[in-house]
Amino acid sequence: MRCEVCGRKIFGQPQRVLIEGAKLTVCYECSKHGKIIHEEPKPKTIAPKLSGKRQPLNIPVRSQPGIKIDTSIELVENYGEKIRQAREKLNLSHEDLGKKLNEKVSLLRKIETEKMRPNNTLASRLEHVLKVKLIVPASEEKISDAKIPKAVSREVTLGDLMKLNDGESKKETSGRKQS
């Protein structure tokens, strides 16, 4: 056996030592550089015999606890502008607002410039502190019935919508070329 610090062959009993947070097996000389660890021997467990096949490990999969996305509400348009105006109206600096919300100033700046969207929790905290409305019920986009082909009496498919979008984009590009 070799020392994990100096690399020399260990004569006699190797030492288990804690050196800068690492548990190492070292020689007697190198054991002076750290704190000797007195570990109790672990009880040996008898491993089940494998019949040539590997047994799958039952390792629990960690999931993010309690993260739920609420799709019934959404952020208002121009939320960054509304946050900035409300902050300035209350004469708060980014630092002051950060202290009130216990959030980083850089995060608040990114939200104000709309480089980042606040999650629902932060948006509701911003609403409370700044006394402004940022979260509204979600509005569903509705496709007008005039655009949907009525030749076939069936449900609208994604292909139908793709054809519809292609037709609109061709109209826009042809209109630009003429002017």
Residue pairs with C-beta under 8 A, 6 or more apart in sequence:
1 9
1 10
1 14
1 25
2 8
2 9
2 10
3 9
3 10
3 14
3 25
3 26
3 27
3 30
4 24
4 25
4 26
5 19
5 24
5 26
5 27
5 30
5 33
6 26
6 27
6 29
6 30
8 27
10 25
10 26
10 27
11 27
12 28
14 25
14 26
14 27
15 25
15 26
15 27
15 28
15 30
15 31
15 36
16 23
16 24
16 25
16 36
16 37
16 39
17 23
17 24
17 25
17 26
17 30
17 31
17 33
17 34
17 35
17 36
17 37
18 24
18 34
18 35
18 36
18 37
19 26
19 33
19 34
19 35
20 34
23 37
24 34
26 33
26 34
48 55
70 120
71 138
72 137
72 138
73 120
73 135
73 136
73 137
73 138
74 135
74 136
74 137
74 138
74 139
75 117
75 118
75 123
75 134
75 135
75 136
76 82
76 133
76 134
76 135
76 136
79 111
79 114
79 117
79 118
79 123
79 134
80 111
80 112
80 113
80 114
82 132
82 133
82 134
83 111
83 112
83 126
83 130
83 132
83 134
84 112
86 130
86 131
86 132
87 94
87 97
87 112
87 130
90 130
90 131
92 100
94 105
94 108
94 109
94 112
95 105
97 103
97 108
97 129
97 130
98 104
98 105
98 107
98 108
100 129
101 108
101 122
101 125
101 126
101 129
103 122
107 116
110 116
111 117
111 118
111 122
111 126
118 126
118 134
120 135
123 134
123 135
124 134
124 135
126 132
126 134
127 133
127 134
127 135
143 156
143 161
147 164
148 156
148 160
148 164
149 160
149 164
